[in-house]
Each structure stands twice: as structure tokens, then as C-alpha cells.
Amino acid sequence: MRYRPLGSTGIMVSAIGFGGWGIGGCTPGATSYGETDDQESLRALNAAFDRGITFYDTSNVYGDGHSEELIGECFEGRRSDVIIATKAGITTSYRGYDFSPAALRTSLEGSLRRLRTDYVDVLQLHNGSPDIVMGGLEVVELMQRLVTEGKVRCWGISTLSPEDALALIDVAGVGCFQVNCNMLDWRAIDAGLPGQAASRGIGIVARTPLASGFLAGGVGKDTAFPANDHRSRWPRDRIVTWIEAAQAVVDSVDLADTPGNRVALALRFCLSVDGVATVIPGMLTRSQVLAGVAACEQGPLGRDVMLSIEGGYRRYETRLRA
């Protein structure tokens, strides 16, 4: 495993992190990745730890806190050896948003209880928009107060778009942004976000590196997502576009000259983007953990490979952004 600084926060993170949405299991509606097995999730968490993964990203709403409970159970007694990032702002079962200082504090207290700790390393505003963060001083003041109180080491924002992150890039105290970044989503790269964030000492956490599973190769045109899977809400033409685009970017690279498989290629792509501190694929099983670690061991991609991937992406760019 390799380690990188999370901007100028003073926190070092594993280049491959553990995305904790999936292990939370189901919440009402199409808001998860489906049913999970807690024992398999714990095996995955332990395998990640044993292989040097130190960054674990979760949220109060992943499984309505169940993801946090599993992480808390796994790392009780070795808390100081891991970096835990959670989120606040979305209410239980994805019913809506509440970024009031009282709600954010209550959310954090619930997270601390489930995580079996008295602090989190990173607290992120979940889908925090410019209107919310800059609409008044209360949100920023609270986040800074939580740092002063020692309940949070640094705070950041998990944004819906790179444009939101750029609009918030000069907010005092922001330590990191979490954004979509993968071979089918170049928006953050095209907007220059990683470089601008790096110039201000802000770390980038790259989420959805496998494009919600489409880059992993397990989704076909006949795939039917269960009703509790958030992808079940996607229009069929969008699913077909993503499948075709995923194959195109993979085919643009000669995997014989790029050791590994589709998953390794997708993760190494994110690791090759300057300014990215850590990449957080969703991990449900031990084998997925091992694939992530193997990708990190292979290191970043060469410039020629990145250009080939870009060529494959640009052919679908308009349709992917539709």
C-alpha cells in the first residue's frame, strides 16, 4: 500500500480507501447496493486493514448507520491505526436534508456512538451545496467549532459536482472535497478541480472509481437491478450508454501492456490524477479488497495509457453527460 497526504490537513491516508456505502445494506427505497452479509463485510474490513488500507469512508445514512456500526465493531481497540471519514446532512433513510447546526451536531454524536470512538478524522457535509455552506456563517462556524472541540480532526464537503466544489474552494477551513472521478466521468479533471484544490492545500477523495460497477465488467445489457438498488432508477438508455462507454475505454488500452484487469485499470486511472489523495471503491468482499490493493501496488498509469483512455471517453462524453 502507498500513502499520501490529505491536502495540508496533516493526515496521511492510504491511496486506496474503503468505500463503506455498500456494507451498510438496505435502506427504504432504491437507496443502496442491495442485501449484504455482515460477516462477509467484517472479513472485508479486516482484510483491508491487514493489507495496509487505513482510510475508511462512511456516512450516517449508509444503512441508516449500519456501515458505521460495522466499522466501529471492526476497529474498536485499534482506533488510532485507521482514518475514519463520515458524513452529515442527509436525514435518516434519505428523507431529506438538514444542515442546521443542531442537526449536524446530533448526527455527529450518533456517528461517534456507532463508530465507538470520541472523534472522527474527517467529517464531510453530505452533498453540501454552495447555497447551504455559504448561505450563512452557522455551518462553517459549527464545523470549525467541532475541530476546536477535538471531535473532528478536519472537515470537508462531499459535493454533487465539481462546479460546487470550485464554488466552495475558498471557504475557510475546508480540508478536502469528495467528488466523482472515473474513466467515464472526467468532469472534475476537465474543470481543473484537483489542481486548484492542491494549490490551496485541499485534498481530493475520488469516489465512484468503478462508475457504480459499470467499469468492473459485471453489468450487462440484460442486467436487472433489484428494486432496492439505486441503479434501478436509471433509465435503460443511460445504462446501455454506460455499458458501451465502459467497454470503449477498456478497449482503448491494451491490457497485455497494462498488467491487471478492468478493476485495476479503473483504480490506477484515479491514482494517476494529480491532486487525488485517495480513491474509495466500494468494497463488499475480501476479493474486492485484494483487487484494490493489487491495483495500488502496480502504481499510476503512463501518459500514453491515460491519453488512450481519454480518447475512448471523449467519443461518449456528450452521451455520458446527458
Secondary structure, DSSP 4 states (H G I P E B T S, - for coil): --EEE-TTSS-EEESB-EE-SGGG---SSS-BS----HHHHHHHHHHHHHTT--EEE--TTTTTTHHHHHHHHHHTT-GGGSEEEEEESBPGGG--B---HHHHHHHHHHHHHHHTSS-EEEEEEET--HHHHHS-SHHHHHHHHHHHTTSEEEEEEE-SSHHHHHHTTTSTTEEEEEEE-BTTB-HHHHTTHHHHHHHTT-EEEEE-TTTTTGGGT---TT----TTBGGGGS-HHHHHHHHHHHHHHHHTS-TTTS-S-HHHHHHHHHHTSTTEEEE--B--SHHHHHHHHHHHHH-PPPHHHHHHHHHHHHTTHHHHT-
